[in-house]
Amino acid sequence: MDTVTVQLPLDILKAAKVPEDQATTEVKKIIVLFLYDRSTISLAKACELLGISQWEFFELNKEFGLAIHYDVEDYREDVEGIRIGDEIYRAVLGL
């Protein structure tokens, strides 16, 4: 994944109560949550970017006091993931 380096005033991290050694991880969480909350990215994409499960993402939303958005596109992505998982499962078992 391509990355970009951003310089932030230390005051921003202090105001957010983010330790310097956790800045990258925490700022990434905040940006992904912001994008998800604005419906800019899907639930699946948010989880992918953070490398966490949907349930972990739901807990993260709760921690930040944000609502869960689950729309038709999220549903379609979940159904497709289940379909692919089922195909892999059947192929492994030779069904």
N, C-alpha and C positions, 0 to 999 in steps of 0.2 A: 504494500500500500504506500503510495506517495504521501509525504508529510510536509508540513510547513512549520517553521518556527515562529512563534509570536512572542514579543516582549511585552510584559505587563508591569505596570508599576507595582511594587511590593505592597503598597497600600490596598490594592484591590484584593490580593490574597489575604491580607490581614483582616479586611472588612468581611470577607467571606469565611474567615476562620479556617483557611486551607493552609496546612504546613507546606513549606517550599518544596520538600521532597515528594509531595503528593500532588503538586500543581498540575502536571500534565494529565494525570488520571482524572482528577477532579474537574478540571476545566473541560476536558473531553466529555465527561458525564453531563455537565451543565449545558454544553452546546447541543449534545444529542437530545437531552430532555427538552430544551428550548425548541429545536426543530420538530420534534415529535408533538409537542404541545401545540405548535402552530400548524400541524398537519402537513408539514413540508416533507417529512419522511414517514414511512409506514412503521408499524410495530416490528415487523420482521427486520427491516433495515436498521432500526434503532438497536435491536438486540444483536444483530450482526456486528454493527460498529463497536458496541461495547463488549462483545464476546460473552454475553450472558443469556440465560434462558428468559422466556416470556415471563415466568413467575418471578424471577429475580428483578426483571424490569418493572413489573407491577409493584413490587415492594419498593423499588427506587422511586417510582412515581409517588407512592404513598408517603415515603420519607420526605419528599420535596413538596407535598401537598398538592400534587397535580392530578387531574382526572385521567382515567384510562380511555383512550379512543380505540375503538375496534369497529372498523367499517367493512364494507363488502370486499374491498381489496385485501384487507388483512385476512378475511375469511378465505378468499380464493387462494392466497399464498399458503395458508395453513392446509387447505385441502390438497393443494399440489404437493406440499411437503409430505403429507400422509400418503398420497398416491405413490410418490417416488420411494418412500420408505417401505411401503408394501411390496413394490416391485423388487426392491433389493432383498427384502426378507424372503420372498418366494423364490428368487433366483438362488440365494444361498442354500435354501432347503430343497431346491430342485422341484418345486411345486408347479 
